[in-house]
């Protein structure tokens, strides 16, 4: 890991992630479970991630 990357863990599938430098509030998609995650905290080269609640589209069926 370089200073240009951050490390974190997906809260859903527990995959270890290495991502480019991000700031709090940015979102990314876990490459393993495809869940959208939001950066909640950045501290000492590690990010804390939380699931973004998504609503499924209602197609009226």
Predicted model as a PDB file, atoms N, CA, C, CB and O in Angstrom, pLDDT in the B-factor column:
MODEL        1                                                                  
ATOM      1  N   UNK A   1       0.853  -1.187   0.000  1.00 48.00           N  
ATOM      2  CA  UNK A   1       0.000   0.000   0.000  1.00 48.00           C  
ATOM      3  C   UNK A   1       0.889   1.238   0.000  1.00 48.00           C  
ATOM      4  CB  UNK A   1      -0.966   0.005   1.231  1.00 48.00           C  
ATOM      5  O   UNK A   1       1.827   1.326   0.793  1.00 48.00           O  
ATOM      6  N   UNK A   2       0.607   2.186  -0.876  1.00 51.00           N  
ATOM      7  CA  UNK A   2       1.371   3.427  -0.933  1.00 51.00           C  
ATOM      8  C   UNK A   2       0.553   4.533  -0.283  1.00 51.00           C  
ATOM      9  CB  UNK A   2       1.740   3.796  -2.401  1.00 51.00           C  
ATOM     10  O   UNK A   2      -0.569   4.308   0.171  1.00 51.00           O  
ATOM     11  N   UNK A   3       1.124   5.720  -0.243  1.00 67.00           N  
ATOM     12  CA  UNK A   3       0.411   6.851   0.349  1.00 67.00           C  
ATOM     13  C   UNK A   3      -0.751   7.308  -0.527  1.00 67.00           C  
ATOM     14  CB  UNK A   3       1.370   8.012   0.582  1.00 67.00           C  
ATOM     15  O   UNK A   3      -1.587   8.099  -0.090  1.00 67.00           O  
ATOM     16  N   UNK A   4      -0.807   6.807  -1.771  1.00 90.00           N  
ATOM     17  CA  UNK A   4      -1.883   7.180  -2.681  1.00 90.00           C  
ATOM     18  C   UNK A   4      -3.075   6.231  -2.603  1.00 90.00           C  
ATOM     19  CB  UNK A   4      -1.364   7.222  -4.095  1.00 90.00           C  
ATOM     20  O   UNK A   4      -4.044   6.387  -3.346  1.00 90.00           O  
ATOM     21  N   UNK A   5      -3.008   5.255  -1.708  1.00 95.00           N  
ATOM     22  CA  UNK A   5      -4.105   4.296  -1.571  1.00 95.00           C  
ATOM     23  C   UNK A   5      -4.528   4.169  -0.108  1.00 95.00           C  
ATOM     24  CB  UNK A   5      -3.691   2.918  -2.128  1.00 95.00           C  
ATOM     25  O   UNK A   5      -3.786   4.502   0.816  1.00 95.00           O  
ATOM     26  N   UNK A   6      -5.742   3.679   0.056  1.00 96.00           N  
ATOM     27  CA  UNK A   6      -6.299   3.435   1.388  1.00 96.00           C  
ATOM     28  C   UNK A   6      -6.763   1.992   1.458  1.00 96.00           C  
ATOM     29  CB  UNK A   6      -7.475   4.414   1.704  1.00 96.00           C  
ATOM     30  O   UNK A   6      -7.060   1.382   0.431  1.00 96.00           O  
ATOM     31  N   UNK A   7      -6.827   1.449   2.651  1.00 97.00           N  
ATOM     32  CA  UNK A   7      -7.292   0.078   2.842  1.00 97.00           C  
ATOM     33  C   UNK A   7      -8.582   0.100   3.647  1.00 97.00           C  
ATOM     34  CB  UNK A   7      -6.213  -0.787   3.551  1.00 97.00           C  
ATOM     35  O   UNK A   7      -8.789   0.961   4.502  1.00 97.00           O  
ATOM     36  N   UNK A   8      -9.444  -0.869   3.354  1.00 97.00           N  
ATOM     37  CA  UNK A   8     -10.693  -0.998   4.090  1.00 97.00           C  
ATOM     38  C   UNK A   8     -11.251  -2.388   3.893  1.00 97.00           C  
ATOM     39  CB  UNK A   8     -11.711   0.064   3.643  1.00 97.00           C  
ATOM     40  O   UNK A   8     -10.686  -3.202   3.162  1.00 97.00           O  
ATOM     41  N   UNK A   9     -12.372  -2.656   4.554  1.00 97.00           N  
ATOM     42  CA  UNK A   9     -13.021  -3.961   4.469  1.00 97.00           C  
ATOM     43  C   UNK A   9     -14.500  -3.759   4.184  1.00 97.00           C  
ATOM     44  CB  UNK A   9     -12.817  -4.778   5.774  1.00 97.00           C  
ATOM     45  O   UNK A   9     -15.152  -2.934   4.825  1.00 97.00           O  
ATOM     46  N   UNK A  10     -15.027  -4.503   3.232  1.00 96.00           N  
ATOM     47  CA  UNK A  10     -16.456  -4.434   2.925  1.00 96.00           C  
ATOM     48  C   UNK A  10     -17.234  -4.951   4.136  1.00 96.00           C  
ATOM     49  CB  UNK A  10     -16.804  -5.263   1.635  1.00 96.00           C  
ATOM     50  O   UNK A  10     -16.955  -6.049   4.616  1.00 96.00           O  
ATOM     51  N   UNK A  11     -18.202  -4.185   4.638  1.00 95.00           N  
ATOM     52  CA  UNK A  11     -18.966  -4.628   5.807  1.00 95.00           C  
ATOM     53  C   UNK A  11     -19.912  -5.786   5.508  1.00 95.00           C  
ATOM     54  CB  UNK A  11     -19.754  -3.475   6.361  1.00 95.00           C  
ATOM     55  O   UNK A  11     -20.393  -6.440   6.433  1.00 95.00           O  
ATOM     56  N   UNK A  12     -20.183  -6.048   4.243  1.00 93.00           N  
ATOM     57  CA  UNK A  12     -21.107  -7.124   3.878  1.00 93.00           C  
ATOM     58  C   UNK A  12     -20.375  -8.446   3.667  1.00 93.00           C  
ATOM     59  CB  UNK A  12     -21.879  -6.752   2.615  1.00 93.00           C  
ATOM     60  O   UNK A  12     -20.703  -9.445   4.307  1.00 93.00           O  
ATOM     61  N   UNK A  13     -19.380  -8.459   2.768  1.00 95.00           N  
ATOM     62  CA  UNK A  13     -18.715  -9.725   2.422  1.00 95.00           C  
ATOM     63  C   UNK A  13     -17.322  -9.859   3.039  1.00 95.00           C  
ATOM     64  CB  UNK A  13     -18.607  -9.853   0.916  1.00 95.00           C  
ATOM     65  O   UNK A  13     -16.672 -10.894   2.889  1.00 95.00           O  
ATOM     66  N   UNK A  14     -16.863  -8.810   3.735  1.00 96.00           N  
ATOM     67  CA  UNK A  14     -15.579  -8.790   4.438  1.00 96.00           C  
ATOM     68  C   UNK A  14     -14.366  -8.901   3.511  1.00 96.00           C  
ATOM     69  CB  UNK A  14     -15.540  -9.910   5.436  1.00 96.00           C  
ATOM     70  O   UNK A  14     -13.290  -9.324   3.936  1.00 96.00           O  
ATOM     71  N   UNK A  15     -14.544  -8.520   2.244  1.00 96.00           N  
ATOM     72  CA  UNK A  15     -13.428  -8.488   1.304  1.00 96.00           C  
ATOM     73  C   UNK A  15     -12.505  -7.326   1.670  1.00 96.00           C  
ATOM     74  CB  UNK A  15     -13.935  -8.355  -0.166  1.00 96.00           C  
ATOM     75  O   UNK A  15     -12.971  -6.217   1.933  1.00 96.00           O  
ATOM     76  N   UNK A  16     -11.194  -7.585   1.684  1.00 97.00           N  
ATOM     77  CA  UNK A  16     -10.226  -6.515   1.905  1.00 97.00           C  
ATOM     78  C   UNK A  16     -10.120  -5.691   0.637  1.00 97.00           C  
ATOM     79  CB  UNK A  16      -8.837  -7.082   2.317  1.00 97.00           C  
ATOM     80  O   UNK A  16      -9.937  -6.234  -0.452  1.00 97.00           O  
ATOM     81  N   UNK A  17     -10.235  -4.380   0.778  1.00 97.00           N  
ATOM     82  CA  UNK A  17     -10.219  -3.476  -0.367  1.00 97.00           C  
ATOM     83  C   UNK A  17      -9.030  -2.531  -0.275  1.00 97.00           C  
ATOM     84  CB  UNK A  17     -11.531  -2.680  -0.449  1.00 97.00           C  
ATOM     85  O   UNK A  17      -8.672  -2.070   0.809  1.00 97.00           O  
ATOM     86  N   UNK A  18      -8.426  -2.248  -1.415  1.00 96.00           N  
ATOM     87  CA  UNK A  18      -7.419  -1.199  -1.531  1.00 96.00           C  
ATOM     88  C   UNK A  18      -7.930  -0.244  -2.590  1.00 96.00           C  
ATOM     89  CB  UNK A  18      -5.988  -1.777  -1.897  1.00 96.00           C  
ATOM     90  O   UNK A  18      -8.166  -0.636  -3.733  1.00 96.00           O  
ATOM     91  N   UNK A  19      -8.099   1.007  -2.206  1.00 95.00           N  
ATOM     92  CA  UNK A  19      -8.711   1.986  -3.102  1.00 95.00           C  
ATOM     93  C   UNK A  19      -7.837   3.233  -3.186  1.00 95.00           C  
ATOM     94  CB  UNK A  19     -10.134   2.354  -2.623  1.00 95.00           C  
ATOM     95  O   UNK A  19      -7.035   3.493  -2.290  1.00 95.00           O  
ATOM     96  N   UNK A  20      -7.993   4.010  -4.269  1.00 94.00           N  
ATOM     97  CA  UNK A  20      -7.279   5.296  -4.337  1.00 94.00           C  
ATOM     98  C   UNK A  20      -7.728   6.195  -3.185  1.00 94.00           C  
ATOM     99  CB  UNK A  20      -7.531   6.002  -5.709  1.00 94.00           C  
ATOM    100  O   UNK A  20      -8.760   5.952  -2.560  1.00 94.00           O  
ATOM    101  N   UNK A  21      -6.952   7.220  -2.916  1.00 94.00           N  
ATOM    102  CA  UNK A  21      -7.291   8.160  -1.849  1.00 94.00           C  
ATOM    103  C   UNK A  21      -8.713   8.679  -2.024  1.00 94.00           C  
ATOM    104  CB  UNK A  21      -6.297   9.333  -1.824  1.00 94.00           C  
ATOM    105  O   UNK A  21      -9.089   9.140  -3.101  1.00 94.00           O  
ATOM    106  N   UNK A  22      -9.493   8.598  -0.958  1.00 93.00           N  
ATOM    107  CA  UNK A  22     -10.887   9.045  -0.976  1.00 93.00           C  
ATOM    108  C   UNK A  22     -11.127   9.900   0.256  1.00 93.00           C  
ATOM    109  CB  UNK A  22     -11.880   7.833  -1.020  1.00 93.00           C  
ATOM    110  O   UNK A  22     -10.329   9.895   1.194  1.00 93.00           O  
ATOM    111  N   UNK A  23     -12.230  10.632   0.246  1.00 94.00           N  
ATOM    112  CA  UNK A  23     -12.606  11.433   1.405  1.00 94.00           C  
ATOM    113  C   UNK A  23     -13.961  10.986   1.925  1.00 94.00           C  
ATOM    114  CB  UNK A  23     -12.632  12.930   1.053  1.00 94.00           C  
ATOM    115  O   UNK A  23     -14.709  10.295   1.234  1.00 94.00           O  
ATOM    116  N   UNK A  24     -14.262  11.381   3.129  1.00 96.00           N  
ATOM    117  CA  UNK A  24     -15.523  11.021   3.758  1.00 96.00           C  
ATOM    118  C   UNK A  24     -16.700  11.437   2.876  1.00 96.00           C  
ATOM    119  CB  UNK A  24     -15.635  11.672   5.146  1.00 96.00           C  
ATOM    120  O   UNK A  24     -16.732  12.549   2.350  1.00 96.00           O  
ATOM    121  N   UNK A  25     -17.671  10.524   2.721  1.00 96.00           N  
ATOM    122  CA  UNK A  25     -18.861  10.810   1.933  1.00 96.00           C  
ATOM    123  C   UNK A  25     -18.806  10.259   0.513  1.00 96.00           C  
ATOM    124  CB  UNK A  25     -19.077  12.280   1.881  1.00 96.00           C  
ATOM    125  O   UNK A  25     -19.844  10.128  -0.136  1.00 96.00           O  
ATOM    126  N   UNK A  26     -17.611   9.935   0.020  1.00 97.00           N  
ATOM    127  CA  UNK A  26     -17.506   9.359  -1.327  1.00 97.00           C  
ATOM    128  C   UNK A  26     -18.040   7.934  -1.315  1.00 97.00           C  
ATOM    129  CB  UNK A  26     -16.035   9.383  -1.833  1.00 97.00           C  
ATOM    130  O   UNK A  26     -18.076   7.281  -0.272  1.00 97.00           O  
ATOM    131  N   UNK A  27     -18.451   7.463  -2.477  1.00 96.00           N  
ATOM    132  CA  UNK A  27     -18.981   6.102  -2.579  1.00 96.00           C  
ATOM    133  C   UNK A  27     -18.140   5.272  -3.545  1.00 96.00           C  
ATOM    134  CB  UNK A  27     -20.454   6.127  -3.040  1.00 96.00           C  
ATOM    135  O   UNK A  27     -17.450   5.801  -4.416  1.00 96.00           O  
ATOM    136  N   UNK A  28     -18.219   3.960  -3.363  1.00 95.00           N  
ATOM    137  CA  UNK A  28     -17.552   3.017  -4.236  1.00 95.00           C  
ATOM    138  C   UNK A  28     -18.363   1.735  -4.251  1.00 95.00           C  
ATOM    139  CB  UNK A  28     -16.090   2.755  -3.779  1.00 95.00           C  
ATOM    140  O   UNK A  28     -19.262   1.553  -3.430  1.00 95.00           O  
ATOM    141  N   UNK A  29     -18.050   0.848  -5.184  1.00 95.00           N  
ATOM    142  CA  UNK A  29     -18.749  -0.431  -5.284  1.00 95.00           C  
ATOM    143  C   UNK A  29     -17.763  -1.538  -4.949  1.00 95.00           C  
ATOM    144  CB  UNK A  29     -19.364  -0.639  -6.708  1.00 95.00           C  
ATOM    145  O   UNK A  29     -16.657  -1.577  -5.488  1.00 95.00           O  
ATOM    146  N   UNK A  30     -18.164  -2.437  -4.061  1.00 95.00           N  
ATOM    147  CA  UNK A  30     -17.327  -3.581  -3.727  1.00 95.00           C  
ATOM    148  C   UNK A  30     -17.238  -4.482  -4.955  1.00 95.00           C  
ATOM    149  CB  UNK A  30     -17.895  -4.360  -2.493  1.00 95.00           C  
ATOM    150  O   UNK A  30     -18.267  -4.869  -5.508  1.00 95.00           O  
ATOM    151  N   UNK A  31     -16.018  -4.823  -5.393  1.00 95.00           N  
ATOM    152  CA  UNK A  31     -15.882  -5.659  -6.587  1.00 95.00           C  
ATOM    153  C   UNK A  31     -16.332  -7.106  -6.363  1.00 95.00           C  
ATOM    154  CB  UNK A  31     -14.447  -5.647  -7.052  1.00 95.00           C  
ATOM    155  O   UNK A  31     -16.567  -7.836  -7.326  1.00 95.00           O  
ATOM    156  N   UNK A  32     -16.451  -7.516  -5.119  1.00 95.00           N  
ATOM    157  CA  UNK A  32     -16.827  -8.895  -4.816  1.00 95.00           C  
ATOM    158  C   UNK A  32     -18.343  -9.076  -4.746  1.00 95.00           C  
ATOM    159  CB  UNK A  32     -16.197  -9.327  -3.503  1.00 95.00           C  
ATOM    160  O   UNK A  32     -18.894  -9.941  -5.426  1.00 95.00           O  
ATOM    161  N   UNK A  33     -19.033  -8.252  -3.914  1.00 93.00           N  
ATOM    162  CA  UNK A  33     -20.485  -8.435  -3.723  1.00 93.00           C  
ATOM    163  C   UNK A  33     -21.321  -7.386  -4.449  1.00 93.00           C  
ATOM    164  CB  UNK A  33     -20.819  -8.400  -2.244  1.00 93.00           C  
ATOM    165  O   UNK A  33     -22.550  -7.446  -4.418  1.00 93.00           O  
ATOM    166  N   UNK A  34     -20.659  -6.414  -5.108  1.00 93.00           N  
ATOM    167  CA  UNK A  34     -21.305  -5.363  -5.900  1.00 93.00           C  
ATOM    168  C   UNK A  34     -22.177  -4.408  -5.067  1.00 93.00           C  
ATOM    169  CB  UNK A  34     -22.152  -5.998  -6.975  1.00 93.00           C  
ATOM    170  O   UNK A  34     -23.047  -3.731  -5.615  1.00 93.00           O  
ATOM    171  N   UNK A  35     -21.953  -4.354  -3.777  1.00 93.00           N  
ATOM    172  CA  UNK A  35     -22.699  -3.462  -2.901  1.00 93.00           C  
ATOM    173  C   UNK A  35     -22.119  -2.050  -2.987  1.00 93.00           C  
ATOM    174  CB  UNK A  35     -22.672  -3.976  -1.442  1.00 93.00           C  
ATOM    175  O   UNK A  35     -20.903  -1.885  -3.084  1.00 93.00           O  
ATOM    176  N   UNK A  36     -22.979  -1.037  -2.952  1.00 95.00           N  
ATOM    177  CA  UNK A  36     -22.507   0.342  -2.924  1.00 95.00           C  
ATOM    178  C   UNK A  36     -22.148   0.694  -1.489  1.00 95.00           C  
ATOM    179  CB  UNK A  36     -23.580   1.324  -3.494  1.00 95.00           C  
ATOM    180  O   UNK A  36     -22.944   0.490  -0.572  1.00 95.00           O  
ATOM    181  N   UNK A  37     -20.944   1.224  -1.301  1.00 96.00           N  
ATOM    182  CA  UNK A  37     -20.431   1.554   0.024  1.00 96.00           C  
ATOM    183  C   UNK A  37     -20.090   3.030   0.095  1.00 96.00           C  
ATOM    184  CB  UNK A  37     -19.198   0.702   0.362  1.00 96.00           C  
ATOM    185  O   UNK A  37     -19.681   3.633  -0.897  1.00 96.00           O  
ATOM    186  N   UNK A  38     -20.262   3.611   1.284  1.00 97.00           N  
ATOM    187  CA  UNK A  38     -19.918   5.021   1.501  1.00 97.00           C  
ATOM    188  C   UNK A  38     -18.777   5.096   2.508  1.00 97.00           C  
ATOM    189  CB  UNK A  38     -21.157   5.839   2.002  1.00 97.00           C  
ATOM    190  O   UNK A  38     -18.772   4.378   3.508  1.00 97.00           O  
ATOM    191  N   UNK A  39     -17.812   5.970   2.237  1.00 97.00           N  
ATOM    192  CA  UNK A  39     -16.705   6.189   3.162  1.00 97.00           C  
ATOM    193  C   UNK A  39     -17.233   6.999   4.342  1.00 97.00           C  
ATOM    194  CB  UNK A  39     -15.504   6.922   2.460  1.00 97.00           C  
ATOM    195  O   UNK A  39     -17.678   8.135   4.178  1.00 97.00           O  
ATOM    196  N   UNK A  40     -17.179   6.403   5.538  1.00 97.00           N  
ATOM    197  CA  UNK A  40     -17.656   7.081   6.737  1.00 97.00           C  
ATOM    198  C   UNK A  40     -16.531   7.766   7.499  1.00 97.00           C  
ATOM    199  CB  UNK A  40     -18.357   6.099   7.641  1.00 97.00           C  
ATOM    200  O   UNK A  40     -16.753   8.761   8.188  1.00 97.00           O  
ATOM    201  N   UNK A  41     -15.310   7.222   7.370  1.00 96.00           N  
ATOM    202  CA  UNK A  41     -14.186   7.801   8.099  1.00 96.00           C  
ATOM    203  C   UNK A  41     -12.886   7.414   7.405  1.00 96.00           C  
ATOM    204  CB  UNK A  41     -14.182   7.332   9.581  1.00 96.00           C  
ATOM    205  O   UNK A  41     -12.779   6.329   6.833  1.00 96.00           O  
ATOM    206  N   UNK A  42     -11.900   8.304   7.458  1.00 96.00           N  
ATOM    207  CA  UNK A  42     -10.564   8.031   6.937  1.00 96.00           C  
ATOM    208  C   UNK A  42      -9.592   8.325   8.068  1.00 96.00           C  
ATOM    209  CB  UNK A  42     -10.240   8.892   5.647  1.00 96.00           C  
ATOM    210  O   UNK A  42      -9.549   9.442   8.583  1.00 96.00           O  
ATOM    211  N   UNK A  43      -8.804   7.311   8.458  1.00 95.00           N  
ATOM    212  CA  UNK A  43      -7.883   7.492   9.569  1.00 95.00           C  
ATOM    213  C   UNK A  43      -6.649   6.616   9.378  1.00 95.00           C  
ATOM    214  CB  UNK A  43      -8.573   7.166  10.905  1.00 95.00           C  
ATOM    215  O   UNK A  43      -6.757   5.393   9.279  1.00 95.00           O  
ATOM    216  N   UNK A  44      -5.476   7.246   9.325  1.00 94.00           N  
ATOM    217  CA  UNK A  44      -4.194   6.554   9.255  1.00 94.00           C  
ATOM    218  C   UNK A  44      -4.138   5.507   8.142  1.00 94.00           C  
ATOM    219  CB  UNK A  44      -3.903   5.897  10.577  1.00 94.00           C  
ATOM    220  O   UNK A  44      -3.696   4.380   8.362  1.00 94.00           O  
ATOM    221  N   UNK A  45      -4.586   5.887   6.952  1.00 94.00           N  
ATOM    222  CA  UNK A  45      -4.487   5.004   5.799  1.00 94.00           C  
ATOM    223  C   UNK A  45      -5.579   3.950   5.690  1.00 94.00           C  
ATOM    224  CB  UNK A  45      -3.187   4.331   5.827  1.00 94.00           C  
ATOM    225  O   UNK A  45      -5.545   3.099   4.801  1.00 94.00           O  
ATOM    226  N   UNK A  46      -6.556   4.010   6.605  1.00 96.00           N  
ATOM    227  CA  UNK A  46      -7.665   3.045   6.555  1.00 96.00           C  
ATOM    228  C   UNK A  46      -8.982   3.798   6.424  1.00 96.00           C  
ATOM    229  CB  UNK A  46      -7.679   2.136   7.827  1.00 96.00           C  
ATOM    230  O   UNK A  46      -9.143   4.902   6.944  1.00 96.00           O  
ATOM    231  N   UNK A  47      -9.923   3.172   5.713  1.00 97.00           N  
ATOM    232  CA  UNK A  47     -11.248   3.766   5.586  1.00 97.00           C  
ATOM    233  C   UNK A  47     -12.265   2.872   6.281  1.00 97.00           C  
ATOM    234  CB  UNK A  47     -11.625   3.975   4.094  1.00 97.00           C  
ATOM    235  O   UNK A  47     -12.145   1.647   6.290  1.00 97.00           O  
ATOM    236  N   UNK A  48     -13.258   3.510   6.857  1.00 97.00           N  
ATOM    237  CA  UNK A  48     -14.396   2.806   7.436  1.00 97.00           C  
ATOM    238  C   UNK A  48     -15.528   2.934   6.442  1.00 97.00           C  
ATOM    239  CB  UNK A  48     -14.794   3.378   8.851  1.00 97.00           C  
ATOM    240  O   UNK A  48     -15.888   4.039   6.037  1.00 97.00           O  
ATOM    241  N   UNK A  49     -16.096   1.789   6.044  1.00 97.00           N  
ATOM    242  CA  UNK A  49     -17.133   1.774   5.022  1.00 97.00           C  
ATOM    243  C   UNK A  49     -18.465   1.325   5.590  1.00 97.00           C  
ATOM    244  CB  UNK A  49     -16.729   0.873   3.874  1.00 97.00           C  
ATOM    245  O   UNK A  49     -18.517   0.469   6.473  1.00 97.00           O  
ATOM    246  N   UNK A  50     -19.550   1.910   5.076  1.00 96.00           N  
ATOM    247  CA  UNK A  50     -20.907   1.508   5.456  1.00 96.00           C  
ATOM    248  C   UNK A  50     -21.732   1.310   4.202  1.00 96.00           C  
ATOM    249  CB  UNK A  50     -21.569   2.561   6.386  1.00 96.00           C  
ATOM    250  O   UNK A  50     -21.535   1.985   3.192  1.00 96.00           O  
ATOM    251  N   UNK A  51     -22.656   0.375   4.286  1.00 94.00           N  
ATOM    252  CA  UNK A  51     -23.553   0.086   3.185  1.00 94.00           C  
ATOM    253  C   UNK A  51     -24.440   1.291   2.894  1.00 94.00           C  
ATOM    254  CB  UNK A  51     -24.405  -1.146   3.496  1.00 94.00           C  
ATOM    255  O   UNK A  51     -24.939   1.938   3.815  1.00 94.00           O  
ATOM    256  N   UNK A  52     -24.632   1.586   1.627  1.00 92.00           N  
ATOM    257  CA  UNK A  52     -25.568   2.635   1.233  1.00 92.00           C  
ATOM    258  C   UNK A  52     -26.911   1.951   0.988  1.00 92.00           C  
ATOM    259  CB  UNK A  52     -25.066   3.427  -0.051  1.00 92.00           C  
ATOM    260  O   UNK A  52     -27.000   1.008   0.201  1.00 92.00           O  
ATOM    261  N   UNK A  53     -27.947   2.428   1.660  1.00 76.00           N  
ATOM    262  CA  UNK A  53     -29.275   1.838   1.463  1.00 76.00           C  
ATOM    263  C   UNK A  53     -29.773   2.226   0.084  1.00 76.00           C  
ATOM    264  CB  UNK A  53     -30.278   2.302   2.567  1.00 76.00           C  
ATOM    265  O   UNK A  53     -29.838   3.405  -0.265  1.00 76.00           O  
ATOM    266  N   UNK A  54     -30.120   1.220  -0.684  1.00 67.00           N  
ATOM    267  CA  UNK A  54     -30.654   1.492  -2.019  1.00 67.00           C  
ATOM    268  C   UNK A  54     -32.063   0.938  -2.095  1.00 67.00           C  
ATOM    269  CB  UNK A  54     -29.754   0.874  -3.132  1.00 67.00           C  
ATOM    270  O   UNK A  54     -32.365  -0.120  -1.542  1.00 67.00           O  
ATOM    271  N   UNK A  55     -32.895   1.651  -2.771  1.00 65.00           N  
ATOM    272  CA  UNK A  55     -34.271   1.196  -2.959  1.00 65.00           C  
ATOM    273  C   UNK A  55     -34.385   0.571  -4.336  1.00 65.00           C  
ATOM    274  CB  UNK A  55     -35.289   2.368  -2.791  1.00 65.00           C  
ATOM    275  O   UNK A  55     -33.930   1.132  -5.333  1.00 65.00           O  
ATOM    276  N   UNK A  56     -34.987  -0.575  -4.369  1.00 64.00           N  
ATOM    277  CA  UNK A  56     -35.201  -1.208  -5.651  1.00 64.00           C  
ATOM    278  C   UNK A  56     -36.303  -0.480  -6.399  1.00 64.00           C  
ATOM    279  CB  UNK A  56     -35.547  -2.691  -5.478  1.00 64.00           C  
ATOM    280  O   UNK A  56     -37.271  -0.022  -5.792  1.00 64.00           O  
ATOM    281  N   UNK A  57     -36.168  -0.374  -7.661  1.00 67.00           N  
ATOM    282  CA  UNK A  57     -37.146   0.351  -8.476  1.00 67.00           C  
ATOM    283  C   UNK A  57     -38.456  -0.436  -8.517  1.00 67.00           C  
ATOM    284  CB  UNK A  57     -36.603   0.590  -9.919  1.00 67.00           C  
ATOM    285  O   UNK A  57     -38.455  -1.649  -8.726  1.00 67.00           O  
ATOM    286  N   UNK A  58     -39.554   0.257  -8.318  1.00 69.00           N  
ATOM    287  CA  UNK A  58     -40.870  -0.360  -8.387  1.00 69.00           C  
ATOM    288  C   UNK A  58     -41.377  -0.260  -9.820  1.00 69.00           C  
ATOM    289  CB  UNK A  58     -41.862   0.314  -7.393  1.00 69.00           C  
ATOM    290  O   UNK A  58     -41.699   0.824 -10.304  1.00 69.00           O  
ATOM    291  N   UNK A  59     -41.441  -1.388 -10.476  1.00 72.00           N  
ATOM    292  CA  UNK A  59     -41.872  -1.423 -11.851  1.00 72.00           C  
ATOM    293  C   UNK A  59     -43.375  -1.585 -11.978  1.00 72.00           C  
ATOM    294  CB  UNK A  59     -41.177  -2.528 -12.573  1.00 72.00           C  
ATOM    295  O   UNK A  59     -43.887  -1.759 -13.083  1.00 72.00           O  
ATOM    296  N   UNK A  60     -44.098  -1.531 -10.847  1.00 71.00           N  
ATOM    297  CA  UNK A  60     -45.566  -1.616 -10.887  1.00 71.00           C  
ATOM    298  C   UNK A  60     -46.080  -2.999 -11.180  1.00 71.00           C  
ATOM    299  CB  UNK A  60     -46.105  -0.677 -11.910  1.00 71.00           C  
ATOM    300  O   UNK A  60     -47.181  -3.157 -11.709  1.00 71.00           O  
ATOM    301  N   UNK A  61     -45.304  -4.000 -10.846  1.00 61.00           N  
ATOM    302  CA  UNK A  61     -45.729  -5.377 -11.112  1.00 61.00           C  
ATOM    303  C   UNK A  61     -46.206  -6.055  -9.858  1.00 61.00           C  
ATOM    304  CB  UNK A  61     -44.600  -6.178 -11.725  1.00 61.00           C  
ATOM    305  O   UNK A  61     -46.601  -7.220  -9.898  1.00 61.00           O  
TER     306      UNK A  61                                                      
ENDMDL                                                                          
END                                                                             
